[in-house]
Amino acid sequence: MTAFSKLKPAEKFAEKWRTHGLVGGDPETEHRFDSDGGRRWRFDFAWPDQRLAVEVDGLGYGHQAVVGMAADNEKQNAAVQQGWSVLRFNSKQLGSHASVEAAVQQVCEVLCSAIELRD
């Protein structure tokens, strides 16, 4: 097993989620959704029944970062129009055990609320 510090941010989130066995079950990874305009996007993690997605953003620099942020905004706005809630975390937010734990806890709280509203 790779040391936690060597994992990519999305891998850290997935590992922490798996070790907790939290409400909502395991997320779908790379979940595809279509926009009304025919675009096909993927969420890093998704719970389709609750219409909750998690996106993990890298910390880019310069022009690429601006272009990437614009594309991410377009995708998130389309998802929200379709009734999805999207939580975003970046590399810094998923850098330590404690910060990943906090992110997992936040997702769990949103999932619990979505499940309660549905039932």
Stockholm file with secondary structure:
# STOCKHOLM 1.0

chainA/1-119         MTAFSKLKPAEKFAEKWRTHGLVGGDPETEHRFDSDGGRRWRFDFAWPDQRLAVEVDGLGYGHQAVVGMAADNEKQNAAVQQGWSVLRFNSKQLGSHASVEAAVQQVCEVLCSAIELRD
#=GR chainA/1-119 SS CCCGGGSCHHHHHHHHHHHHTCTTCSCEEEEEEECTTSCEEEEEEEEGGGTEEEEEECCCCHHHHHHHHHHHHHHHHHHHHTTCEEEEEETTTTSSHHHHHHHHHHHHHHHHHHHHHHC
#=GC SS_cons         CCCGGGSCHHHHHHHHHHHHTCTTCSCEEEEEEECTTSCEEEEEEEEGGGTEEEEEECCCCHHHHHHHHHHHHHHHHHHHHTTCEEEEEETTTTSSHHHHHHHHHHHHHHHHHHHHHHC
//
